[in-house]
């Protein structure tokens, strides 16, 4: 009877180890993942792509780029997966991103037929700190899906707004002032799908 209990215990332990190893293989056997992102303004913009490289089952580094509302955006960061299950993981991501932001529409105020004043916001690159949480699922053959929700905080000062006086066919920028910056906090949510592979 004692031998039977010992055999069952050892067998269960080996089975659990094998199962855990198989689940870890979804990240360690295919450590490089390419992801396409669609969001309302994530670190890689409205539409972007990222490469995620697994350093450990619960830790990976990511970098990517995309197109935001006002131009290209670039991002990089770290992902941790504290809770992992049967092919899925709840995780946190933190990092930095940068992109251009055009704060104000052009305003043209003509004085007469030959002269006008145009106020224009100069596009400025802003640096953001990002933090989000989400759920990721990976299939054994490499396909992956990820949903996430987070927020970005603006780290640098606002850009400049300049008034341009136009007289005839000549023009010049004059009188620059601080522009209205983007909000200090910007929430975002997104969806990513992709494929994981090894070299």
Secondary structure, DSSP 8 states (H G I E B T S, - for coil): -HHHHHHHHHHHHHHHHHHHHHHHHHHHTT-EEEEEEEEEEETTEEEEEEEEEEEETTEEEEEEEEEETTEEEEEEEEEEEEEE-SSEEEEEEEEEEEEEE--S--EEEESSSSEEEEEEE--EEEEEEEEEEEEEEE-TTSEEEEEEEEEEEE-S---EEEEEEEETTEEEEEEEEE-----SEEEEEEEEEEEEE--
